[in-house]
Amino acid sequence: MSDSESIAAGYAFTGPALDLGALLWEGACLPDAQIRIPLPMLNRHGLVAGATGTGKTKTLQLIAEQLSAQGVPVFLADVKGDVSGISAPGVTNDKVAGRAAEVKQQWTATGFPAEFYALGGIGHGIPVRATITGFGPVLLSKVLQLNQTQEQSLGLIFHYADTKGLELIDLKDLRAVVTFLTSDEGKTELKNIGGLSTATAGVILRSLTAFEAQGMADFFGEPDFDTSELLRTASDGRGMVSVLELPAVQDKPQLFSTFLMWMLADLFHDLPEVGDAEKPKLVFFFDEAHLLFNDASKAFLDSITQTVRLIRSKGVGVFFVTQTPKDVPGDVLAQLGNRVQHALRAFTPDDQKALKATVKTFPNSSYDLEEILTGLGTGEAVVTVLSENGAPTPVAVTRLRAPESLMGPIDAATLDAAVKSSSLYGRYAQAVDRESAYEKLTTAVREPQETPKAASKSSPKSAKEDESMVQQVVGSGMFKSLARSVGTQIGREITRSLFGTARRKR
C-alpha cells in the first residue's frame, strides 16, 4: 500500500462523519481519498489555526453547515461580521464550481437555520446579558484586569453577597456591596472570613467606574441569557446555528472573549453527564482564542483547562480558533484531538519559531510539514483527527470543500429582520431593572430626605450632599440590618462552578 493509500485508509470511517475535502499528495488532488471527521469525535474538541487570510472562517462555516445538517446545534462567534451568510444560500461561480469538482463535492446552495445575538444588544442581534452574580468573580476579574490579590478579594465580596442573599444584578449592586464592606460595619461582618483592605477595595471600585465609563454596563443585567437556548434544533430537525455578532465590540476583546467563556462555563454548570454520545449536543467555536489566554491569571487558566477537560462528557465539543497552536496553553492544547491547520507565515524569527513548534504538535508523517505549512494555498490545510476508536489519524494535507451557504455577510436589513422575527426576541430584547438590594435601599434613603424637615436642614455646602448615593445607601441603618439579617434562602440556591459562575434556580 502506498503512502497516499495508507493515509486515505485512515479516514475510511464506517459511521456518520463530516466531509472536509480531498487528500493532496505530491501536488495532486486525489478526489477519491476523502478526508473526514467522525461525528461522535466532535466532542473531543479541536483546533482550527492559520495565518490571517488562509481560510479559517470558511472552514468554520463548512464544519458548522454539516453539523447543522446532522442535527447538531452550533455556536459561532462572528468577530469580523462575515459569518452571518450561513443563514442564506451560497452563490455559485467558477471558483466554487472548480473547487467542488476537484474534491468530488455535490455542491448545492443551502442556507441553514440561524439565530443572531449581540452582547448587551450592542450591534445586530438578540441581546445577551448576564447578571453580576451569574458571571462570577473569576471572569469578572479578567474583564476588570485585576491582579491575583484583587481577584481573591473580589471572590471574598461575592462569597459574602452569596451567603447574605444579596443579589448582584448589575454593576451598581456590586459597587454598593464593595463600599459597604469597607465601612466600619462591613469590616466587622468580614472579620471571620478574611479582610478586605481599603486600598484593594478602592482599586476594584475605580476599575468598576472605568469599566462603566467605557459603556460596559449594558452587558450586565436582566433578563440574563439562558445558554440552553444554544442547544435548540429547528423544526426540520437541523441544528440551530447560533451566531454571536461581535463587530460592534471588536475594540473590547477582553470583554467579548471572557463573555464567550462565561457562556461555555454556564453550559458546563447546567448540563448533565451523558458520556460518549452518538453525536454532540453542541459544538462551540471559540474564535480569536488567543484573547482569552492573554494576561490570564493562574486561576483562570486552571479553570479553562478543567472546563475543557470535563465538558466533553456533557456532550459539548469546543473548537479553539486562532493563528498558531502556540496561542493555546499546552494543557489545553493536549485535549484538542481534531486539528485543521491552515498556512503559517515564516517571515520573522518569531514566525519561524512558531512554525517549528506547530510541526512538533503533529504526529509523525511522510510530509515535510515545515515546507508544507508555508506553502499551503487558501482553503487548504493539514488535518489530523481522532478516528472512530479514538486514535489519531494520519496527517493529511487536504484541499477543503466549499461552504454551501453564503460566503460573506447578509445585509443589515435582512439581519435585523431575522433578529426581530425570532421567537426569542421578545424574551430578551428589553432590559429589565427590577428592584434589587440597591434600589430598595436607595428608595429607603430618599424618603426621609424628601420630608420638609429634612429639606430645611439641608444646605448647598453640607458634607452629606457631597456623598454619593452609594455611600448614603450603605451607611444607612436599613442596609446594615439587611446585610446582617437578610434570609439566606437565595444564597443557598447559589452554587458556583469552576469559574465561579452561578445560575439561580428559575
C-alpha positions in Angstrom: 0.0 0.0 0.0 1.4 3.4 -1.0 1.7 6.3 1.5 -1.3 8.1 0.0 -3.4 5.0 0.1 -2.4 4.4 3.8 -3.5 8.0 4.6 -6.8 7.6 2.8 -7.5 4.3 4.6 -7.1 6.2 7.9 -10.1 8.3 7.1 -12.4 5.5 5.7 -14.9 5.6 8.6 -18.0 3.5 8.6 -20.2 5.7 10.8 -21.5 9.2 10.3 -18.8 11.8 9.6 -18.2 15.3 8.3 -16.6 15.7 4.9 -13.7 18.1 5.0 -12.2 17.6 1.5 -9.9 15.5 -0.6 -6.3 14.4 0.0 -3.4 16.4 -1.6 -0.4 14.3 -2.4 2.7 15.4 -4.3 0.8 18.4 -5.6 -2.2 16.5 -6.9 -5.7 16.4 -5.5 -7.0 12.8 -5.1 -10.8 13.2 -5.1 -11.4 9.6 -4.2 -9.3 10.0 -1.0 -11.9 11.8 1.2 -10.7 13.4 4.5 -13.4 13.2 7.2 -14.1 13.7 10.9 -16.3 11.1 12.7 -19.4 12.8 14.1 -19.1 11.1 17.6 -15.5 12.5 17.9 -16.6 16.2 17.6 -17.0 16.4 21.4 -13.2 15.6 21.7 -12.6 19.2 20.9 -10.4 20.7 18.2 -8.2 23.5 16.9 -8.6 25.5 13.7 -5.5 27.6 13.1 -3.7 29.6 10.5 -2.5 33.0 9.4 -4.9 35.7 8.5 -6.5 35.2 5.1 -5.8 31.5 4.9 -9.5 30.4 5.1 -10.1 29.7 8.8 -13.6 31.3 8.7 -14.7 29.3 5.7 -13.5 26.1 7.5 -15.7 27.0 10.4 -18.6 27.6 8.1 -18.0 24.3 6.3 -18.0 22.3 9.6 -20.9 24.3 11.1 -23.1 23.6 8.0 -22.5 19.8 8.2 -23.1 19.7 11.9 -26.4 21.6 11.5 -27.4 19.2 8.7 -26.8 16.3 11.0 -29.0 17.8 13.8 -26.2 19.2 15.9 -26.5 22.8 17.2 -23.5 25.0 16.7 -22.3 28.2 18.3 -20.1 30.6 16.3 -18.6 33.9 17.4 -18.6 36.3 14.4 -15.8 38.7 15.3 -15.4 40.3 11.8 -19.1 40.2 10.8 -18.7 37.8 7.9 -20.4 34.6 9.3 -24.0 35.8 9.1 -24.1 34.4 5.5 -24.5 30.9 6.9 -28.3 31.6 7.1 -28.5 32.3 3.3 -27.9 30.0 0.3 -24.5 30.4 -1.3 -23.8 31.8 -4.8 -22.1 29.6 -7.3 -19.3 30.9 -9.6 -16.4 29.4 -11.5 -14.2 29.3 -8.4 -16.8 27.4 -6.3 -17.7 25.1 -9.2 -14.0 24.4 -9.8 -13.3 23.6 -6.1 -16.4 21.3 -5.9 -15.2 19.4 -9.0 -11.7 19.0 -7.6 -12.8 17.5 -4.3 -15.8 15.5 -5.6 -18.4 17.6 -3.9 -22.0 17.7 -4.9 -22.4 21.4 -4.2 -25.9 22.7 -3.6 -26.7 26.3 -2.5 -28.2 26.0 1.0 -29.0 28.3 3.9 -29.1 27.0 7.5 -31.3 27.9 10.4 -29.7 30.6 12.5 -30.2 32.9 15.4 -28.2 36.1 15.8 -27.1 37.5 19.1 -25.3 40.7 20.3 -23.6 41.3 23.6 -25.7 43.7 25.6 -27.8 44.4 22.5 -24.9 46.4 21.0 -25.0 45.7 17.3 -27.3 43.5 15.3 -28.8 40.7 17.4 -30.9 39.4 20.3 -29.3 40.9 23.4 -27.1 38.7 25.5 -26.7 39.8 29.1 -25.5 38.2 32.4 -26.1 39.2 36.0 -23.0 40.0 38.0 -23.9 37.1 40.3 -24.1 34.7 37.4 -20.9 36.0 35.8 -18.9 35.3 38.9 -15.7 36.7 40.3 -13.0 34.9 38.2 -14.4 36.0 34.9 -15.2 39.5 36.2 -11.6 39.8 37.4 -10.4 39.0 33.9 -12.6 41.7 32.4 -11.6 44.3 35.0 -7.9 43.3 34.6 -7.4 42.7 38.3 -4.3 41.1 39.7 -4.3 37.9 41.8 -4.7 39.7 45.1 -7.6 41.8 43.8 -9.2 38.8 42.2 -9.1 37.0 45.6 -10.7 40.0 47.3 -13.4 40.1 44.7 -14.1 36.5 45.3 -14.5 37.3 49.0 -17.0 40.0 48.1 -19.0 37.5 46.0 -18.9 35.0 48.8 -20.3 37.5 51.2 -23.1 38.5 48.9 -23.9 34.8 48.2 -24.2 33.9 51.9 -26.3 37.0 52.7 -28.6 36.6 49.8 -27.6 39.9 48.3 -28.3 39.6 44.6 -25.8 41.3 42.4 -27.8 42.0 39.2 -25.8 44.9 37.7 -22.7 47.0 38.4 -24.4 49.3 40.9 -25.3 46.4 43.1 -21.7 45.3 43.2 -20.4 48.8 43.8 -22.8 49.2 46.8 -21.6 46.0 48.4 -17.9 46.8 47.9 -18.5 50.2 49.5 -20.3 48.7 52.5 -17.6 46.1 53.1 -15.0 48.8 53.5 -17.2 50.6 56.1 -16.7 50.0 59.8 -19.8 47.8 59.9 -18.7 45.9 56.9 -15.3 45.2 58.2 -16.9 43.6 61.3 -19.0 41.5 59.0 -15.9 40.1 57.4 -13.7 39.5 60.4 -14.4 35.8 60.5 -13.7 35.1 56.8 -10.9 37.4 56.0 -10.4 41.1 55.5 -10.8 43.5 52.5 -8.2 46.3 52.5 -9.3 49.8 51.7 -6.7 50.0 49.0 -7.9 46.9 47.2 -11.5 47.9 47.5 -10.5 51.3 46.1 -8.9 49.6 43.1 -11.9 47.5 42.5 -14.3 50.5 42.7 -12.1 52.5 40.3 -12.0 49.6 37.9 -15.8 49.3 38.0 -16.1 53.0 37.4 -13.7 53.0 34.4 -15.5 49.9 33.1 -18.8 51.6 33.3 -17.5 54.8 31.7 -16.4 52.7 28.6 -20.1 51.8 28.1 -19.8 48.3 29.5 -22.8 48.5 31.9 -25.2 47.2 29.2 -23.6 43.8 29.2 -24.7 43.1 32.8 -28.3 42.9 34.0 -31.6 41.1 33.3 -33.1 39.3 31.6 -30.0 37.2 31.8 -29.4 34.9 28.9 -30.2 31.2 29.3 -27.5 29.3 27.5 -29.7 26.3 26.9 -31.1 28.4 24.0 -27.9 27.3 22.2 -29.0 23.7 22.3 -32.1 24.1 20.1 -32.9 22.4 16.8 -35.0 23.8 14.0 -38.5 22.5 13.1 -36.9 20.4 10.3 -34.5 18.7 12.7 -31.4 20.6 11.7 -29.2 22.0 14.4 -29.7 25.7 15.1 -26.6 27.8 14.3 -26.2 30.5 17.0 -24.1 33.4 15.7 -22.8 36.0 18.2 -22.3 39.2 16.2 -19.3 41.0 17.6 -18.2 43.6 15.1 -19.7 46.4 17.3 -17.5 45.3 20.2 -14.3 44.4 18.4 -12.5 47.1 20.4 -13.4 45.3 23.7 -11.5 42.0 23.2 -11.2 41.2 26.9 -14.9 41.6 27.3 -16.2 39.5 24.5 -13.6 36.7 24.9 -14.5 36.4 28.6 -18.2 36.5 27.8 -17.7 33.5 25.5 -16.0 31.7 28.3 -19.0 32.6 30.6 -21.4 31.0 28.1 -19.3 27.8 28.0 -18.9 27.7 31.8 -22.6 28.3 32.2 -23.4 25.3 29.9 -20.9 23.2 31.9 -22.6 24.2 35.1 -26.1 23.2 34.0 -25.7 20.2 31.6 -26.0 16.6 32.9 -23.4 14.0 32.2 -24.0 12.0 29.1 -20.7 10.2 28.4 -19.8 9.4 24.9 -22.9 10.1 22.8 -23.6 9.3 19.1 -23.3 13.0 18.3 -22.6 16.1 20.3 -25.3 18.2 22.0 -23.4 21.3 20.8 -20.2 22.3 19.1 -18.8 25.6 20.3 -16.4 27.5 18.2 -14.2 29.9 20.2 -12.9 32.4 17.7 -9.9 34.7 18.4 -8.9 32.3 21.2 -5.6 34.0 22.0 -7.6 36.9 23.5 -8.9 34.5 26.2 -5.4 33.4 27.3 -3.7 36.8 27.2 -2.8 38.1 30.6 -4.9 35.4 32.2 -4.4 34.5 35.9 -3.4 31.0 37.0 -6.9 30.5 38.5 -8.4 31.5 35.2 -6.2 29.2 33.1 -6.7 26.3 35.5 -10.5 26.8 35.2 -10.3 26.8 31.4 -8.3 23.6 31.5 -10.7 21.9 33.8 -13.8 23.1 31.9 -12.4 21.8 28.5 -11.4 18.5 30.1 -14.8 17.9 31.7 -17.3 19.4 29.4 -16.7 16.6 26.8 -18.6 14.1 29.0 -21.6 16.5 28.9 -21.7 16.3 25.1 -20.2 19.6 24.2 -17.3 19.9 21.8 -15.1 23.0 21.8 -13.0 24.2 18.9 -10.5 27.0 19.5 -9.8 29.2 16.5 -6.5 31.2 16.4 -3.4 31.8 14.4 -1.0 29.2 15.8 -1.2 26.4 18.3 1.3 28.4 20.3 -1.5 30.7 21.3 -3.2 27.9 23.3 -1.6 26.7 26.6 -0.1 23.3 26.5 -2.6 21.7 29.0 -5.5 22.9 26.8 -3.8 22.0 23.5 -3.3 18.5 24.7 -7.0 18.0 24.9 -7.8 19.1 21.3 -8.0 15.9 19.4 -9.1 17.3 16.0 -6.8 19.6 14.1 -7.2 21.7 11.0 -4.0 23.8 10.4 -4.1 26.3 7.6 -0.9 28.0 6.3 1.6 29.8 8.5 3.9 32.6 7.6 7.7 32.4 8.4 8.8 35.9 7.7 10.4 36.7 11.1 12.4 34.7 13.6 9.3 34.5 15.8 7.3 33.2 12.9 9.9 30.5 12.3 9.9 29.5 15.9 6.1 29.3 15.9 6.3 27.2 12.7 8.7 24.7 14.3 6.6 24.5 17.4 3.5 23.8 15.3 5.2 20.9 13.4 6.0 19.3 16.7 2.4 19.1 17.7 1.5 16.8 14.8 2.0 13.0 14.7 4.9 11.8 12.6 4.1 11.8 8.9 5.6 11.4 5.4 5.2 15.1 4.7 7.9 17.8 5.2 5.5 19.8 7.3 7.7 22.9 7.7 7.7 23.2 3.9 4.0 22.2 3.5 2.7 24.7 6.1 4.3 27.7 4.5 3.2 26.7 1.0 -0.5 25.9 1.5 -3.0 27.8 -0.6 -6.2 29.4 0.7 -8.7 26.7 1.5 -6.0 24.1 2.1 -5.0 22.7 5.4 -3.0 20.0 7.3 -5.5 17.7 9.1 -5.4 15.1 11.7 -8.5 14.0 13.7 -9.5 11.2 16.1 -10.7 8.1 14.4 -13.8 6.2 15.5 -11.8 4.2 18.0 -10.2 7.4 19.4 -6.7 7.0 17.8 -5.1 9.9 15.8 -5.5 9.6 12.1 -2.5 10.0 9.7 -1.6 13.6 8.9 -3.4 14.6 5.7 -2.8 17.6 3.5 -6.3 18.5 2.4 -8.0 20.6 -0.2 -11.1 21.7 1.6 -14.7 21.7 0.3 -16.5 24.9 -0.4 -19.3 26.0 2.0 -22.8 25.8 0.6 -24.1 28.9 2.4 -23.2 32.5 1.5 -19.5 33.1 2.0 -19.9 36.7 3.3 -22.3 38.7 5.4 -26.0 39.1 4.7 -27.1 42.8 4.5 -28.0 44.7 7.7 -31.7 45.0 6.9 -32.0 41.2 6.4 -30.1 40.6 9.6 -32.3 42.9 11.6 -35.4 41.3 10.2 -34.2 37.9 11.2 -33.5 39.1 14.7 -36.9 40.7 15.2 -38.8 37.7 13.8 -37.1 35.3 16.2 -39.2 33.7 18.9 -36.5 34.7 21.4 -36.5 38.5 20.6 -39.5 39.3 22.9 -37.9 37.4 25.7 -34.5 39.2 25.7 -34.9 42.5 23.8 -35.9 44.8 26.6 -33.6 45.2 29.5 -35.3 44.9 32.9 -34.0 46.8 36.0 -36.1 45.0 38.7 -35.9 46.0 42.3 -32.8 44.6 43.9 -31.0 45.5 47.1 -29.6 48.7 45.7 -33.0 50.0 44.5 -34.7 49.1 47.8 -32.1 50.8 49.8 -32.0 53.9 47.6 -35.7 54.3 48.0 -35.5 54.0 51.7 -32.8 56.7 51.9 -34.7 59.1 49.7 -38.0 59.0 51.6 -36.7 60.7 54.7 -34.7 63.2 52.6 -37.8 64.3 50.8 -39.6 65.4 54.0 -39.9 69.2 54.6 -37.9 68.9 57.9 -35.0 67.2 56.2 -35.1 69.7 53.4 -35.0 72.6 55.8 -31.8 71.3 57.4 -30.0 70.9 54.1 -27.6 73.4 52.8 -25.6 73.6 49.5 -22.4 73.2 51.4 -23.5 70.2 53.5 -21.0 67.4 53.6 -23.8 64.9 53.3 -24.7 66.4 49.9 -21.2 65.6 48.7 -21.6 61.9 49.4 -22.5 59.6 46.6 -25.8 57.8 46.7 -23.9 54.6 47.2 -22.2 55.9 50.3 -25.6 57.1 51.6 -27.2 53.8 51.0 -24.6 51.6 52.5 -24.2 53.8 55.5 -27.9 53.6 56.3 -29.3 51.5 59.2 -31.5 49.6 56.7 -28.5 48.4 54.8 -26.7 47.3 57.9 -29.8 45.5 59.0 -30.2 43.8 55.6 -26.6 42.8 55.4 -26.8 41.2 58.8 -30.2 39.6 58.9 -31.5 39.1 55.3 -32.6 35.5 54.9 -30.0 33.2 53.2 -32.6 31.2 51.2 -31.4 32.9 48.0 -27.8 32.4 48.9 -28.3 28.7 49.5 -29.6 28.4 45.9 -26.3 29.7 44.5 -23.8 27.0 43.5 -20.7 28.0 41.7 -18.8 26.1 39.0 -15.1 26.0 38.3 -15.2 29.6 37.1 -17.3 30.8 40.0 -20.2 31.2 37.6 -23.7 30.7 39.0 -27.2 30.3 37.9 -30.1 30.7 40.2 -33.0 28.3 40.1 -35.5 29.5 37.6 
